[in-house]
Amino acid sequence: MDVGSGRFREVRLGRTAQRDVVAILRKSRLSFGPMAARRYETLIGQALHDIGVDPERPGSNAHPDILVAGARIYHLLSSRDNVAGRVVREPRHFVLYRRTGEDNIEVGRVLHDAMDLTKHLPKEYRRVCLG
């Protein structure tokens, strides 16, 4: 675990994760207005920063039953208290990510927490079950 190392890992969003964020912010803007969308964008940015600081931070989970080794899930709620100013009261998304090197984090998806994760996993994040 890298807690307290002070080292920041580069966090990169894959193409699908980029599309996820664009769709989330568009829906947020349409449903809740531009100010709420900006708050949600700030929260997503904070969560990505927090993952970069400590990929195994409290609030992140491995789920080895469905995810490949090293893949983790982190709910935006876990970063809410790290945002200055007005906060998103009930964030509903989580980040699916994995380390791709000692200093790199790849984000595979940003999904709504009501979605069935197993149906939306990128192939490279799926645990292969032999048998």
Secondary structure, 3 states (H helix, E strand, C coil): CCCCCCCCCEEEECHHHHHHHHHHHHHHHHHHCHHHHHHHHHHHHHHHHHHHHCCCCCCEECCCCCECCCEEEEEHHHHHHHCCCCCCCCCCEEEEEEEEECCEEEEEEEEECCCCHHHHCCHHHECCCCC
